[in-house]
Amino acid sequence: MKILAPVAAFFICATFYVAYDRSRPVPPLEGFSTDFKTAQAQALKEKKPLMVVFSTEWCGYCRKLERETFPDAKVRELGKKFVKVKVDGDKERAIAEQFGVSGYPTIVFFSPDGKGQPRYLPGYLPPKEFSEVLEMAIQTYGVQ
């Protein structure tokens, strides 16, 4: 019985935290398109790699990524080297299925021409680690 009370308290607190976190507004993502086809064409035209962020409205870690990682100054600066698009996996299910996305968030990097193997990053990363991933993608795609 002594163990049951703290466990129950934990789950009650966790439930309230999740409900609170989902109710907090998410700032608009700076520099992100919401049209996949337009973003593909823009990447080809500008010769920039394409970064596709697959998320959903109900995904807590998607909100965390949008609230904490994408607004970071270094992430924003490195992000300028990409054409960025946010795809809602629930609303754009065909696109998510086309790229085999089944968990959220998932970020997929493509070369500017869309050829070659895309690079997948499943899950949330804090700003420092995400910046490192962006730097590796910049090197991979030869961005100046």
C-alpha positions as CSV (number, residue, x, y, z in Angstrom):
1,M,0.0,0.0,0.0
2,K,2.9,2.3,0.7
3,I,4.1,2.0,-2.8
4,L,0.7,2.4,-4.4
5,A,0.1,5.9,-3.2
6,P,3.3,7.4,-4.7
7,V,2.8,5.6,-8.0
8,A,-0.8,6.8,-8.2
9,A,0.3,10.4,-7.4
10,F,2.9,10.1,-10.2
11,F,0.4,9.1,-12.8
12,I,-2.1,11.8,-11.7
13,C,0.6,14.5,-12.0
14,A,1.9,13.1,-15.3
15,T,-1.7,13.2,-16.7
16,F,-2.1,16.8,-15.7
17,Y,1.3,17.8,-17.1
18,V,0.5,16.2,-20.5
19,A,-2.8,18.0,-20.6
20,Y,-1.2,21.3,-19.7
21,D,1.6,20.9,-22.2
22,R,-0.7,20.1,-25.1
23,S,-2.9,23.2,-24.2
24,R,0.1,25.6,-24.4
25,P,0.2,27.5,-27.7
26,V,3.0,26.7,-30.1
27,P,4.6,29.7,-31.8
28,P,4.5,29.7,-35.6
29,L,7.5,28.0,-37.2
30,E,9.7,30.7,-38.8
31,G,10.6,29.9,-42.4
32,F,8.6,26.7,-42.7
33,S,6.3,26.0,-45.6
34,T,3.3,23.7,-45.2
35,D,3.1,22.7,-48.8
36,F,5.3,19.7,-49.6
37,K,5.3,20.0,-53.4
38,T,6.1,23.7,-53.3
39,A,8.9,23.1,-50.9
40,Q,10.3,20.4,-53.2
41,A,10.3,22.8,-56.2
42,Q,11.9,25.5,-54.1
43,A,14.7,23.2,-52.9
44,L,15.5,22.3,-56.5
45,K,15.4,25.9,-57.6
46,E,17.5,27.2,-54.7
47,K,19.8,24.2,-54.7
48,K,19.2,23.7,-51.0
49,P,18.5,20.4,-49.2
50,L,15.0,19.8,-48.1
51,M,14.1,19.3,-44.4
52,V,10.7,17.8,-43.9
53,V,9.3,17.8,-40.3
54,F,6.6,15.2,-39.9
55,S,4.4,15.9,-36.9
56,T,0.9,15.8,-35.6
57,E,-1.3,18.0,-33.4
58,W,-1.5,15.4,-30.6
59,C,2.2,14.7,-30.4
60,G,3.8,16.0,-27.2
61,Y,7.4,15.7,-28.5
62,C,6.4,17.5,-31.7
63,R,5.2,20.4,-29.6
64,K,8.4,20.3,-27.5
65,L,10.5,20.3,-30.7
66,E,8.6,23.4,-32.0
67,R,8.7,25.2,-28.7
68,E,12.3,24.5,-27.6
69,T,14.4,23.3,-30.5
70,F,13.4,25.2,-33.6
71,P,13.4,28.7,-31.9
72,D,17.0,28.2,-30.8
73,A,19.3,30.8,-32.3
74,K,21.9,28.3,-33.7
75,V,19.2,26.0,-35.0
76,R,17.5,29.0,-36.8
77,E,20.8,30.1,-38.3
78,L,21.7,26.6,-39.6
79,G,18.1,26.1,-40.7
80,K,18.6,28.9,-43.2
81,K,20.7,26.5,-45.3
82,F,17.6,24.3,-45.9
83,V,14.2,24.6,-47.4
84,K,12.0,23.6,-44.5
85,V,8.5,22.2,-44.6
86,K,6.2,20.9,-41.9
87,V,3.9,18.1,-42.8
88,D,1.0,17.1,-40.5
89,G,1.1,13.3,-40.6
90,D,-2.7,13.0,-39.9
91,K,-3.8,15.5,-42.5
92,E,-1.2,14.5,-45.1
93,R,-1.2,10.8,-44.5
94,A,-0.3,9.8,-48.1
95,I,3.0,11.8,-47.8
96,A,3.9,10.3,-44.5
97,E,3.2,6.8,-45.8
98,Q,5.2,7.5,-49.0
99,F,8.3,8.0,-46.8
100,G,7.5,5.3,-44.3
101,V,6.9,7.6,-41.4
102,S,5.0,5.9,-38.6
103,G,6.2,7.8,-35.5
104,Y,6.3,11.4,-34.6
105,P,8.2,13.6,-34.8
106,T,10.2,12.4,-37.7
107,I,12.5,14.6,-39.7
108,V,13.6,13.6,-43.1
109,F,16.5,15.3,-45.1
110,F,16.6,15.2,-48.9
111,S,19.2,16.4,-51.4
112,P,18.1,19.4,-53.4
113,D,17.2,17.3,-56.4
114,G,15.5,14.7,-54.3
115,K,17.7,11.9,-55.6
116,G,19.6,9.6,-53.4
117,Q,18.7,8.1,-50.1
118,P,16.9,10.4,-47.7
119,R,18.2,10.6,-44.1
120,Y,15.8,10.0,-41.3
121,L,15.8,11.4,-37.8
122,P,13.1,9.9,-35.6
123,G,12.1,11.6,-32.3
124,Y,12.9,14.7,-30.4
125,L,16.3,16.3,-29.9
126,P,17.2,19.3,-27.8
127,P,18.7,22.3,-29.6
128,K,22.4,21.4,-29.1
129,E,22.1,17.9,-30.5
130,F,19.7,19.1,-33.3
131,S,22.3,21.7,-34.3
132,E,24.9,18.9,-34.6
133,V,22.5,16.9,-36.9
134,L,22.0,20.0,-39.0
135,E,25.7,20.5,-39.3
136,M,26.2,16.9,-40.4
137,A,23.4,17.3,-43.0
138,I,25.0,20.5,-44.3
139,Q,28.3,18.5,-44.8
140,T,26.5,15.6,-46.3
141,Y,24.7,17.7,-48.9
142,G,27.7,20.0,-49.6
143,V,25.8,23.2,-48.6
144,Q,27.9,26.4,-48.5
